[in-house]
Amino acid sequence: MSRTLPSLRTFAQVAFFTGLTVMTPGTLSAQITNATISDAPIEVNITRPATPEVIPASVFGSFLEPIGKSTYGGLWADALENPSFEDGLWSAGNIANMLRERPELRRASQLGIPLPWEPLDQAQGTRYLPVWGDAANSTRSLLIMSLPGKEVGIRQMVYLPVHRELSYTGSVWLKHMEGPATVTVSLRAHGQKDSILATQSLNAAAASWTKYTFQLTLKAGQVAPLDPVDFVIALNNDARVEVDQASLMPADNVDGMDPDVIAMARDLHSPLIRFGGNFTSAYDWKDGIGPRDKRVSKLNVSWGIPEYNTFGTDEFLEFCKLIHAQPQIALNLGTDTPQKAAAWVQYVDQHWDNHKGGLLWELGNELWGDFQVGYPSLERVAEKTRNVSEAVRKVDPTARLIATGADEDHFRDWNAAQLSNPPGTFDYLSTHFVVNDSVQMPASTSQFRTMASLALPIGLEKQMHAIHEQIQQSPHRDRVKTAFTEWLMISETHTGLNFTNMGGALFAGGFLNMIIRNSDIVPISDMTGIMEFGGIWSKHGQVYGAPAYWVLREYANAEPHTLLKVQSNSPAYSVTQGVKRLPEIANVPYLDVVAAESTGGKSLILLCVNRHLTQSLTASFDLTSLGVKGRSAKVTTLAADSILAENDAKDPNKVKPVTQTEAVHGSFSHKFPNASVTVIEIPMQ
């Protein structure tokens, strides 16, 4: 059934999917389907508040964690996995997934070759031996034994960014054992050992571990974008050589990082990059400093994937410099001592910018979770936080510290423990919201889950004030604010809002609007993440942004500075039995508008999210009190044909902002597409 709203000046709260609650004045709630929205424009009045509030740029922070292919295989440009031929670098579950996707690796493992390397020719049988205790790097190398008159070698399937770079520089550590000294490195057509695309011979005669460098250059058109090739290390004529620590980088790498990723990260204009996450609680920062070739490969316990340590503290700081961001590092409160945490702070202060310190540091990550290595428990978290804080303050009294707080739906006991610490122990209390679209409503539809998920930022707004109120009732009153250091929306069924799709972009817009409105109490926010999730993806050599990346990028680039007052009569809906984390949310506006002035009042910025999945919404903006006259506005819109639309390696620009100009006077109207995020910038000077 359908229904037309009454006058928008006395609008009803409307839900247009089964399971959402309709509430009209003087009536009981009811279930309705496909309610219609009035054709009358939504009236939006924008004025300057009596007390201006500055929006800190730090609400547009982002988040980097070695998870999935975010660092290795993403930001880090090396094409090779397991370059030092180790074992024990993947959890059993991840190995099972790898073998399910690539069953040919089973035979390679049977031959003694470490994952994900393979023999050049399976038919040659066992010509390989893992060697423990004799390695150029870590604990293990691989002995390759060729046959008389035959080539024997190992290969690894790799994807190269041939759309932009044809030359690849590399290195490999070799130790000659017997026979001819020649070792060849090459790129070959995938699965075709005799189809050599580029090759170089190395005279590897040294009987001790020696590093050899090479360059392999493809010809234009030899390899199509997104197609794999094999990187090969091979011997001939009964030679025997131990191999360790290989590398294969595009020649245009930037200090080991992918230039396409660097460019997209720089264009994001994210002022803060958080280096943290679950891996933090078992991370030894000293593993990630010193000569890269000598850094030890280990298991990233939290995610069951390799940590090669070639991207460590110095590389992270360089990444921050390259993209003009400040580092925000999470210290290890799981397995480190306070002294070791303080030593990391001191090291970073000595290597960053003006060496004056004063950076943001997190005292652990999600310490309330038993999935954290060495989690302290509720009984000890305050003491643990205080001990590390005191150690850090000794080496850097100006350090700004973020203590681990709990999530919005179970924060009170945990935060109370942290707030029992003396004032000055920390400056911020963190919170996270990594949530899936599981709802309380039995047999819910994907539409209901979608609208319930879109409502979450409005529910979070109330919770932010509850967290702040608890702080205000403690001795930390007026000294501690909230830092929202992770936020992410996940659809477990992939039928609703997910970090990879347009629905995830709608969630991002709504979330950022909520944070901006409350930036006086939540001045720090880090989207998950700058790599993968809602950020930049690298697959098969192609780099692209998730739709949410474009939302964060457009918001940050608009540079909203001073919050303005918005009054709107947008129709709204309420949710009952919604997402389990926050199931009851009322008064969710379909058109969510935040207004701000840029620095110096140069422009008016309107940040607008249309949550309605099927209908465009027209709004009439009254700007007369701001003195806006005839101007040409820049209007940037992110929309798609479905909330499930995603960018990928084959179609990296499927969901991308479109910019146009519109004439603006003291008042103007704009039609917002359904399920869209729009940024309007109007010059005022």
C-alpha positions as CSV (number, residue, x, y, z in Angstrom):
1,M,0.0,0.0,0.0
2,S,1.1,3.6,-0.4
3,R,0.5,6.7,1.4
4,T,1.1,10.4,0.8
5,L,2.6,12.5,3.6
6,P,0.8,15.4,5.1
7,S,2.3,18.9,4.8
8,L,6.0,18.6,5.3
9,R,5.8,21.3,8.0
10,T,4.1,18.7,10.2
11,F,5.5,15.7,8.5
12,A,5.0,12.2,9.8
13,Q,7.9,9.8,10.4
14,V,7.7,7.4,7.5
15,A,9.2,4.0,6.7
16,F,8.6,2.5,3.3
17,F,9.8,-1.0,3.8
18,T,8.2,-3.8,5.8
19,G,9.4,-3.8,9.4
20,L,10.0,0.0,9.7
21,T,7.7,1.9,12.1
22,V,5.3,4.7,11.0
23,M,4.3,7.1,13.7
24,T,1.8,9.9,13.0
25,P,0.6,12.4,15.6
26,G,-2.2,10.9,17.7
27,T,-2.1,7.4,16.1
28,L,-0.6,4.1,17.0
29,S,2.4,2.8,15.1
30,A,1.8,0.6,12.1
31,Q,3.6,-1.4,9.4
32,I,3.5,0.1,5.9
33,T,5.1,-0.6,2.6
34,N,6.3,1.8,-0.1
35,A,5.1,5.1,1.4
36,T,5.4,8.0,-0.9
37,I,7.1,11.3,-0.3
38,S,5.4,14.6,-1.0
39,D,6.5,16.5,-4.1
40,A,6.8,19.7,-2.1
41,P,10.4,20.7,-1.6
42,I,12.1,20.0,1.8
43,E,12.7,23.3,3.5
44,V,16.3,23.8,4.8
45,N,17.2,27.0,6.6
46,I,20.8,27.7,7.3
47,T,22.0,30.3,9.8
48,R,25.1,31.2,11.8
49,P,25.0,30.0,15.4
50,A,25.5,32.4,18.3
51,T,28.6,30.5,19.3
52,P,30.7,29.3,16.3
53,E,32.1,25.7,16.6
54,V,35.3,24.8,14.7
55,I,35.3,21.5,12.9
56,P,38.7,19.9,13.4
57,A,40.2,18.4,10.2
58,S,41.0,15.3,12.3
59,V,37.5,14.0,11.9
60,F,38.6,13.0,8.4
61,G,41.3,10.6,9.6
62,S,41.8,7.1,8.2
63,F,43.2,3.8,9.3
64,L,46.0,1.4,8.2
65,E,46.4,-2.1,9.5
66,P,48.3,-5.1,8.1
67,I,45.2,-7.2,7.3
68,G,44.2,-8.9,4.0
69,K,46.2,-7.2,1.2
70,S,46.1,-3.8,2.7
71,T,49.9,-3.5,3.3
72,Y,51.6,-6.4,1.6
73,G,50.1,-6.8,-1.8
74,G,48.5,-3.3,-1.5
75,L,50.4,-0.3,-0.3
76,W,53.7,-2.2,-0.4
77,A,54.7,-2.6,-4.0
78,D,56.6,-5.9,-3.9
79,A,54.8,-8.4,-6.0
80,L,56.2,-11.5,-4.2
81,E,54.6,-13.3,-1.2
82,N,56.8,-15.2,1.3
83,P,60.0,-13.7,-0.2
84,S,62.2,-15.4,2.4
85,F,60.8,-19.0,1.9
86,E,59.5,-19.5,5.5
87,D,56.9,-21.8,7.0
88,G,54.3,-21.0,9.6
89,L,53.4,-17.6,8.1
90,W,49.7,-18.5,7.6
91,S,47.0,-19.9,10.0
92,A,45.5,-23.3,9.2
93,G,42.3,-21.6,8.0
94,N,44.1,-19.3,5.6
95,I,46.1,-22.1,4.2
96,A,42.9,-24.1,3.7
97,N,41.5,-21.1,1.8
98,M,44.6,-20.7,-0.3
99,L,44.6,-24.4,-1.3
100,R,40.9,-24.3,-2.1
101,E,41.5,-21.4,-4.5
102,R,44.7,-22.8,-5.9
103,P,44.8,-26.6,-5.5
104,E,48.1,-26.8,-7.5
105,L,49.9,-25.5,-4.4
106,R,49.3,-28.9,-2.7
107,R,51.8,-30.6,-5.0
108,A,54.3,-27.8,-4.5
109,S,54.1,-28.2,-0.8
110,Q,54.6,-32.0,-1.1
111,L,57.9,-31.2,-2.9
112,G,59.2,-29.1,0.0
113,I,58.5,-25.8,-1.6
114,P,57.0,-23.2,0.8
115,L,53.7,-21.5,0.0
116,P,52.9,-19.9,-2.4
117,W,55.9,-20.9,-4.5
118,E,55.7,-23.7,-7.1
119,P,58.1,-25.8,-9.1
120,L,58.9,-24.6,-12.6
121,D,58.2,-28.1,-13.8
122,Q,56.2,-30.5,-11.6
123,A,57.3,-33.5,-13.6
124,Q,60.9,-33.2,-12.4
125,G,59.9,-34.3,-8.9
126,T,61.8,-33.5,-5.7
127,R,64.7,-31.2,-6.5
128,Y,64.1,-28.9,-3.6
129,L,64.9,-28.9,0.1
130,P,64.0,-26.4,2.9
131,V,67.1,-25.5,4.8
132,W,66.7,-24.5,8.5
133,G,69.4,-22.5,10.3
134,D,71.2,-21.3,7.1
135,A,69.5,-18.2,5.8
136,A,70.2,-14.7,4.7
137,N,66.9,-13.7,6.3
138,S,64.8,-15.1,9.1
139,T,65.3,-18.8,9.8
140,R,65.0,-20.7,6.5
141,S,66.2,-20.8,2.9
142,L,65.5,-23.1,0.0
143,L,68.0,-25.3,-1.8
144,I,67.4,-25.8,-5.5
145,M,69.1,-28.7,-7.3
146,S,69.1,-28.7,-11.1
147,L,69.5,-31.7,-13.3
148,P,72.2,-32.4,-15.9
149,G,71.3,-30.6,-19.1
150,K,68.0,-29.4,-17.7
151,E,66.6,-26.3,-16.1
152,V,65.1,-26.6,-12.6
153,G,63.6,-23.8,-10.8
154,I,60.8,-22.2,-8.7
155,R,58.1,-19.8,-9.8
156,Q,55.4,-17.6,-8.2
157,M,52.3,-16.3,-9.9
158,V,52.3,-12.5,-9.7
159,Y,50.2,-9.6,-11.0
160,L,52.1,-6.6,-12.3
161,P,50.9,-3.0,-12.9
162,V,51.7,-3.2,-16.6
163,H,49.2,-0.5,-17.5
164,R,51.7,2.0,-16.1
165,E,55.1,0.3,-15.7
166,L,57.0,-2.3,-17.8
167,S,60.3,-2.3,-15.9
168,Y,60.7,-4.3,-12.7
169,T,63.7,-4.1,-10.3
170,G,64.5,-7.0,-8.0
171,S,67.0,-8.7,-5.8
172,V,67.7,-12.2,-4.4
173,W,70.1,-13.6,-1.9
174,L,72.0,-16.6,-3.2
175,K,74.6,-19.0,-1.8
176,H,76.4,-21.2,-4.3
177,M,76.8,-24.8,-3.3
178,E,78.2,-26.7,-6.4
179,G,78.1,-26.8,-10.1
180,P,77.7,-23.9,-12.6
181,A,77.3,-20.4,-11.0
182,T,74.7,-19.1,-13.3
183,V,71.2,-18.4,-11.9
184,T,68.5,-16.9,-14.1
185,V,65.6,-14.7,-13.0
186,S,62.8,-14.2,-15.4
187,L,59.2,-13.3,-16.1
188,R,57.3,-16.0,-18.1
189,A,53.8,-16.4,-19.3
190,H,51.7,-17.9,-16.5
191,G,51.9,-21.7,-16.6
192,Q,54.1,-21.7,-19.7
193,K,57.6,-22.4,-18.6
194,D,59.1,-22.0,-22.1
195,S,57.4,-18.7,-22.8
196,I,60.1,-16.3,-21.5
197,L,59.0,-12.6,-21.5
198,A,62.1,-11.1,-19.9
199,T,65.2,-12.6,-18.3
200,Q,68.5,-11.8,-16.7
201,S,71.4,-14.1,-15.8
202,L,73.2,-13.7,-12.5
203,N,76.8,-14.9,-11.9
204,A,76.1,-16.3,-8.4
205,A,79.5,-17.8,-7.7
206,A,79.9,-16.6,-4.0
207,A,80.0,-19.4,-1.5
208,S,78.5,-17.2,1.2
209,W,75.2,-15.4,1.3
210,T,75.3,-12.6,-1.3
211,K,72.7,-10.2,-2.6
212,Y,72.2,-9.9,-6.3
213,T,70.1,-7.3,-8.1
214,F,68.4,-7.4,-11.4
215,Q,66.0,-5.6,-13.8
216,L,63.4,-7.2,-16.0
217,T,61.7,-5.1,-18.6
218,L,58.6,-6.3,-20.5
219,K,57.7,-5.1,-24.0
220,A,54.5,-3.2,-24.6
221,G,51.6,-5.6,-25.2
222,Q,53.4,-8.7,-23.9
223,V,51.1,-8.9,-20.8
224,A,47.6,-7.6,-20.7
225,P,46.5,-5.7,-17.6
226,L,45.0,-7.9,-14.9
227,D,46.7,-11.0,-16.4
228,P,49.2,-13.0,-14.2
229,V,52.7,-13.9,-15.1
230,D,55.2,-16.2,-13.4
231,F,58.4,-14.9,-11.7
232,V,61.0,-17.6,-12.0
233,I,64.3,-18.4,-10.3
234,A,66.1,-21.2,-12.2
235,L,69.4,-23.1,-12.4
236,N,70.9,-25.3,-15.1
237,N,73.3,-28.2,-15.6
238,D,73.4,-29.9,-12.2
239,A,74.0,-26.7,-10.2
240,R,73.0,-26.4,-6.6
241,V,72.2,-23.0,-5.0
242,E,70.5,-21.9,-1.8
243,V,68.0,-19.1,-2.3
244,D,66.6,-16.6,0.2
245,Q,64.9,-13.2,0.4
246,A,63.7,-12.3,-3.1
247,S,62.0,-9.1,-4.1
248,L,60.3,-7.9,-7.3
249,M,59.3,-4.2,-7.4
250,P,57.9,-2.0,-10.2
251,A,60.6,0.4,-11.1
252,D,58.4,3.4,-10.3
253,N,57.9,2.3,-6.7
254,V,58.2,5.2,-4.1
255,D,60.5,3.9,-1.4
256,G,58.9,0.5,-1.8
257,M,55.3,1.8,-2.0
258,D,52.9,1.7,-4.9
259,P,52.8,5.1,-6.7
260,D,49.1,4.7,-7.6
261,V,48.2,4.1,-4.0
262,I,50.3,7.0,-2.9
263,A,48.6,9.3,-5.4
264,M,45.1,8.2,-4.3
265,A,46.0,8.4,-0.6
266,R,47.4,12.0,-1.1
267,D,44.3,13.1,-2.9
268,L,42.2,11.8,0.0
269,H,43.6,14.7,2.2
270,S,43.2,12.6,5.3
271,P,45.1,14.6,8.0
272,L,45.6,11.6,10.3
273,I,46.6,8.0,9.5
274,R,46.1,5.5,12.3
275,F,48.6,2.6,12.4
276,G,46.9,0.1,14.6
277,G,44.3,-2.6,14.9
278,N,44.3,-6.1,16.3
279,F,47.8,-6.8,15.2
280,T,49.0,-4.1,17.6
281,S,48.7,-6.3,20.7
282,A,51.4,-8.7,19.5
283,Y,53.5,-6.3,17.3
284,D,57.2,-5.8,18.1
285,W,58.0,-2.5,16.5
286,K,61.8,-3.3,16.6
287,D,61.1,-6.1,14.0
288,G,60.2,-3.3,11.5
289,I,63.4,-1.2,11.6
290,G,66.9,-1.6,10.2
291,P,67.9,-3.0,6.8
292,R,64.9,-4.4,5.1
293,D,66.7,-7.5,3.8
294,K,67.4,-8.5,7.4
295,R,64.0,-8.0,8.9
296,V,62.5,-11.2,10.1
297,S,59.2,-12.6,8.6
298,K,56.7,-13.6,11.3
299,L,53.1,-14.7,11.7
300,N,50.6,-11.9,12.2
301,V,48.8,-13.8,14.9
302,S,45.7,-11.7,14.9
303,W,44.9,-12.3,11.2
304,G,46.8,-15.5,10.4
305,I,48.8,-13.9,7.6
306,P,52.5,-13.1,7.1
307,E,54.1,-10.0,8.6
308,Y,57.3,-9.5,6.5
309,N,58.2,-6.4,8.5
310,T,59.5,-4.7,5.3
311,F,56.8,-2.1,6.0
312,G,57.7,-0.9,9.5
313,T,57.9,2.3,11.4
314,D,60.2,4.2,9.1
315,E,58.1,3.2,6.1
316,F,54.9,4.2,7.8
317,L,56.3,7.6,8.7
318,E,57.5,8.1,5.1
319,F,54.0,7.2,3.9
320,C,52.5,9.8,6.2
321,K,55.0,12.4,4.9
322,L,54.2,11.5,1.3
323,I,50.5,12.0,1.7
324,H,50.8,15.0,4.1
325,A,49.2,13.3,7.1
326,Q,50.1,13.0,10.8
327,P,50.9,9.6,12.3
328,Q,48.5,8.2,14.9
329,I,50.1,5.0,16.3
330,A,48.6,2.4,18.6
331,L,51.0,1.1,21.2
332,N,51.2,-2.6,22.1
333,L,49.5,-3.0,25.5
334,G,49.1,-6.8,24.9
335,T,52.7,-8.2,25.0
336,D,55.0,-5.1,25.3
337,T,56.3,-3.5,28.5
338,P,55.6,0.1,29.2
339,Q,59.3,0.8,28.7
340,K,59.3,-0.7,25.2
341,A,56.2,1.3,24.3
342,A,57.9,4.4,25.5
343,A,61.0,3.5,23.4
344,W,58.8,3.4,20.3
345,V,57.4,6.9,21.1
346,Q,61.0,8.1,21.5
347,Y,62.1,6.6,18.2
348,V,59.2,8.1,16.3
349,D,59.7,11.5,17.9
350,Q,63.4,11.4,16.7
351,H,62.4,10.4,13.2
352,W,59.3,12.6,12.6
353,D,59.2,16.1,11.2
354,N,60.6,18.6,13.7
355,H,61.5,16.0,16.4
356,K,59.4,17.8,19.0
357,G,56.9,15.1,19.7
358,G,53.3,15.8,20.6
359,L,51.9,13.2,18.3
360,L,48.7,11.1,18.9
361,W,49.3,7.7,20.5
362,E,46.7,5.1,21.3
363,L,47.2,3.1,24.5
364,G,46.3,-0.3,23.0
365,N,43.5,-1.4,20.7
366,E,40.1,-3.0,21.8
367,L,41.7,-4.3,25.0
368,W,38.2,-5.4,26.2
369,G,38.2,-8.2,23.6
370,D,39.5,-11.7,24.4
371,F,40.6,-11.8,20.7
372,Q,43.4,-9.4,21.6
373,V,46.7,-11.1,22.3
374,G,47.5,-10.6,26.1
375,Y,44.3,-8.6,26.8
376,P,44.5,-7.1,30.3
377,S,40.9,-7.8,31.5
378,L,38.6,-5.3,33.1
379,E,40.3,-5.6,36.5
380,R,43.7,-4.6,35.2
381,V,43.1,-2.2,32.2
382,A,43.2,1.0,34.3
383,E,46.6,0.0,35.8
384,K,48.0,-1.1,32.4
385,T,46.8,2.2,30.8
386,R,48.3,4.3,33.7
387,N,51.7,2.5,33.6
388,V,52.2,2.9,29.9
389,S,50.9,6.5,30.1
390,E,53.5,7.4,32.8
391,A,56.3,5.7,30.8
392,V,55.3,7.7,27.6
393,R,55.0,11.0,29.4
394,K,58.6,10.6,30.7
395,V,60.0,10.5,27.2
396,D,57.4,12.9,25.7
397,P,55.4,15.1,28.1
398,T,53.6,16.6,25.1
399,A,52.3,13.3,23.7
400,R,48.5,13.2,23.3
401,L,47.2,9.9,24.5
402,I,44.1,8.0,23.5
403,A,43.0,5.3,26.1
404,T,41.1,2.3,24.9
405,G,37.4,2.8,25.5
406,A,34.6,0.4,24.7
407,D,32.0,0.4,22.0
408,E,28.8,2.4,22.2
409,D,26.5,-0.5,23.2
410,H,28.6,-1.7,26.2
411,F,30.8,1.1,27.3
412,R,29.8,2.0,30.8
413,D,31.7,-0.5,33.0
414,W,34.9,-0.5,30.9
415,N,35.0,3.3,30.5
416,A,34.3,3.7,34.2
417,A,37.4,1.6,34.9
418,Q,39.5,3.8,32.6
419,L,38.1,7.0,34.0
420,S,39.2,5.8,37.5
421,N,42.7,6.8,36.5
422,P,44.0,10.2,37.7
423,P,43.2,13.2,35.4
424,G,46.0,13.7,32.9
425,T,46.5,10.0,32.3
426,F,45.0,10.3,28.8
427,D,43.4,13.0,26.6
428,Y,40.9,10.9,24.7
429,L,38.9,7.8,25.2
430,S,38.4,5.7,22.1
431,T,35.4,4.0,20.7
432,H,34.8,1.8,17.7
433,F,31.8,0.7,15.6
434,V,32.6,-2.2,13.3
435,V,29.1,-3.6,12.8
436,N,27.2,-6.1,10.5
437,D,23.7,-5.8,9.4
438,S,22.3,-8.6,11.5
439,V,18.9,-7.4,12.9
440,Q,16.4,-8.4,15.6
441,M,13.5,-8.5,13.2
442,P,12.7,-12.2,12.4
443,A,12.7,-13.1,8.7
444,S,13.8,-9.6,7.8
445,T,14.1,-8.5,4.2
446,S,17.3,-7.0,2.7
447,Q,15.4,-3.7,2.4
448,F,14.6,-3.6,6.1
449,R,18.2,-4.4,7.0
450,T,19.4,-1.7,4.6
451,M,17.2,1.0,6.1
452,A,18.0,-0.2,9.7
453,S,21.7,0.1,8.8
454,L,21.3,3.6,7.3
455,A,19.8,4.7,10.6
456,L,22.8,3.7,12.6
457,P,24.6,7.0,12.5
458,I,21.5,8.7,14.0
459,G,21.5,6.1,16.8
460,L,25.2,6.6,17.3
461,E,24.7,10.3,17.8
462,K,22.7,9.7,20.9
463,Q,25.3,7.2,22.2
464,M,28.1,9.7,21.7
465,H,26.4,12.1,24.0
466,A,25.9,9.3,26.6
467,I,29.7,8.5,26.4
468,H,30.5,12.2,26.8
469,E,28.1,12.5,29.7
470,Q,29.8,9.7,31.6
471,I,33.2,11.5,31.1
472,Q,31.6,14.7,32.4
473,Q,30.5,12.9,35.5
474,S,34.1,11.9,36.2
475,P,37.3,13.7,37.4
476,H,38.3,14.0,33.7
477,R,35.4,16.5,33.1
478,D,36.3,19.0,30.4
479,R,39.7,17.4,29.8
480,V,38.9,14.2,27.9
481,K,37.0,13.8,24.7
482,T,36.1,10.8,22.5
483,A,38.2,9.5,19.6
484,F,36.3,7.4,17.1
485,T,39.3,5.4,15.9
486,E,37.5,2.7,13.8
487,W,34.2,2.6,12.0
488,L,33.0,0.2,9.4
489,M,29.7,-1.2,8.0
490,I,29.5,-4.8,6.9
491,S,26.8,-6.8,5.2
492,E,27.3,-10.5,6.0
493,T,25.0,-11.6,3.2
494,H,26.3,-8.9,0.8
495,T,22.7,-7.9,0.1
496,G,22.9,-4.6,1.9
497,L,25.3,-1.9,3.1
498,N,28.8,-3.1,2.8
499,F,32.1,-1.3,2.9
500,T,32.8,-2.2,-0.7
501,N,29.5,-0.9,-2.2
502,M,27.4,2.2,-2.8
503,G,25.5,1.4,0.4
504,G,28.8,1.6,2.3
505,A,29.2,5.1,0.8
506,L,25.8,6.1,2.1
507,F,26.7,4.9,5.5
508,A,30.0,6.8,5.3
509,G,28.2,10.0,4.4
510,G,25.7,9.6,7.3
511,F,28.4,8.7,9.7
512,L,30.6,11.7,8.8
513,N,27.6,14.0,9.1
514,M,27.0,12.7,12.6
515,I,30.7,13.2,13.5
516,I,30.8,16.7,12.1
517,R,27.7,17.7,14.1
518,N,29.3,16.4,17.2
519,S,33.0,17.2,16.6
520,D,33.1,19.4,19.7
521,I,32.9,16.1,21.8
522,V,34.3,13.7,19.1
523,P,37.2,15.6,17.4
524,I,39.0,12.5,16.1
525,S,37.6,10.0,13.6
526,D,39.4,7.3,11.6
527,M,37.6,5.5,8.8
528,T,38.4,1.9,8.3
529,G,40.5,2.0,6.3
530,I,42.8,3.9,4.0
531,M,43.6,0.5,2.4
532,E,40.9,-2.0,1.6
533,F,37.5,-1.9,3.4
534,G,36.1,1.6,2.6
535,G,39.4,2.9,1.2
536,I,41.8,2.2,-1.6
537,W,42.0,-1.3,-3.1
538,S,44.8,-3.0,-5.1
539,K,43.9,-6.1,-7.1
540,H,45.8,-7.7,-9.9
541,G,48.0,-4.6,-10.3
542,Q,45.0,-2.2,-10.6
543,V,44.4,0.4,-7.9
544,Y,40.9,1.9,-7.3
545,G,38.8,3.3,-4.6
546,A,35.7,1.9,-2.9
547,P,32.7,4.2,-3.1
548,A,33.2,5.2,0.6
549,Y,36.7,6.4,-0.3
550,W,35.1,9.0,-2.6
551,V,32.8,10.2,0.2
552,L,35.7,10.7,2.6
553,R,37.8,12.3,-0.1
554,E,35.1,14.8,-1.2
555,Y,34.2,15.7,2.4
556,A,37.9,16.2,3.4
557,N,38.7,18.2,0.3
558,A,35.8,20.6,0.8
559,E,37.5,21.5,4.1
560,P,34.5,22.4,6.3
561,H,35.8,24.6,9.1
562,T,32.9,26.3,11.0
563,L,29.7,24.5,11.7
564,L,26.5,26.3,10.8
565,K,23.0,25.7,12.2
566,V,20.6,23.7,10.0
567,Q,16.8,23.5,10.4
568,S,15.1,21.1,8.1
569,N,11.6,19.5,7.8
570,S,12.9,16.5,6.0
571,P,10.6,13.5,6.3
572,A,12.0,10.8,8.6
573,Y,11.5,7.2,9.6
574,S,12.1,5.2,12.8
575,V,13.4,1.7,13.2
576,T,12.3,-1.0,15.7
577,Q,14.0,-4.4,16.0
578,G,16.8,-3.1,13.7
579,V,20.5,-3.8,13.8
580,K,21.2,-5.8,17.0
581,R,23.8,-3.4,18.2
582,L,21.4,-0.4,18.1
583,P,17.9,-1.8,17.3
584,E,15.7,1.1,18.3
585,I,16.4,4.4,16.4
586,A,13.9,7.2,16.0
587,N,13.6,10.2,13.7
588,V,16.1,9.3,11.0
589,P,15.9,12.0,8.3
590,Y,15.8,10.9,4.7
591,L,17.7,14.0,3.7
592,D,20.5,14.5,6.1
593,V,22.2,18.0,5.7
594,V,25.3,19.4,7.4
595,A,26.3,23.0,6.6
596,A,29.6,24.7,7.3
597,E,31.8,27.6,6.2
598,S,35.3,27.0,5.0
599,T,38.3,28.7,6.6
600,G,37.9,32.5,6.5
601,G,34.3,32.1,5.3
602,K,35.4,31.8,1.7
603,S,32.7,29.3,0.8
604,L,29.5,27.7,2.1
605,I,29.7,23.9,2.2
606,L,26.6,21.6,2.2
607,L,27.1,17.9,3.0
608,C,24.0,16.1,2.0
609,V,22.9,12.4,2.2
610,N,19.7,11.2,0.6
611,R,18.9,7.9,2.5
612,H,15.8,7.2,0.4
613,L,16.6,4.2,-1.7
614,T,14.0,4.8,-4.5
615,Q,13.1,8.4,-4.6
616,S,15.0,11.6,-5.4
617,L,14.3,14.4,-2.9
618,T,14.2,18.1,-3.7
619,A,15.3,20.6,-1.1
620,S,14.9,24.4,-1.0
621,F,17.7,26.1,0.8
622,D,17.3,29.5,2.5
623,L,20.7,31.2,2.6
624,T,19.5,34.8,3.0
625,S,20.9,35.2,6.5
626,L,24.4,34.3,5.2
627,G,24.4,37.0,2.6
628,V,24.8,34.7,-0.3
629,K,23.9,36.4,-3.6
630,G,24.4,35.4,-7.2
631,R,27.0,32.6,-7.3
632,S,27.9,29.5,-9.2
633,A,28.0,26.5,-7.0
634,K,30.2,23.4,-7.4
635,V,28.0,20.3,-7.0
636,T,29.6,16.9,-6.6
637,T,27.3,13.9,-6.4
638,L,28.1,10.2,-5.8
639,A,25.3,7.9,-6.9
640,A,24.9,4.5,-8.6
641,D,22.2,2.4,-10.2
642,S,22.1,0.2,-7.0
643,I,23.4,0.3,-3.5
644,L,25.1,-2.9,-4.3
645,A,27.2,-1.3,-7.0
646,E,30.9,-1.8,-6.5
647,N,34.2,-0.7,-8.1
648,D,36.6,-3.5,-8.9
649,A,39.8,-4.1,-10.9
650,K,37.9,-4.6,-14.2
651,D,35.6,-1.6,-13.7
652,P,37.5,0.7,-11.2
653,N,35.3,3.8,-11.9
654,K,31.9,2.3,-11.9
655,V,31.0,4.4,-8.8
656,K,32.7,7.7,-8.9
657,P,31.6,11.3,-8.2
658,V,30.2,13.6,-10.9
659,T,30.7,17.3,-10.6
660,Q,28.7,20.1,-12.2
661,T,27.9,23.8,-11.6
662,E,24.6,25.4,-10.6
663,A,23.5,29.0,-10.2
664,V,22.8,30.0,-6.6
665,H,21.1,33.1,-5.2
666,G,19.8,33.9,-1.7
667,S,17.7,30.7,-1.9
668,F,18.0,27.8,-4.3
669,S,16.6,24.4,-4.9
670,H,18.4,21.2,-5.7
671,K,17.2,17.7,-6.5
672,F,19.1,15.0,-4.8
673,P,19.2,11.5,-6.5
674,N,17.9,8.6,-4.5
675,A,20.6,6.9,-2.4
676,S,23.2,9.6,-3.0
677,V,25.8,11.7,-1.3
678,T,26.3,15.2,-2.5
679,V,28.8,18.0,-1.6
680,I,27.8,21.5,-2.6
681,E,30.4,24.3,-2.4
682,I,29.2,27.9,-2.8
683,P,31.7,30.8,-3.0
684,M,30.8,33.5,-0.5
685,Q,33.6,36.1,-1.3
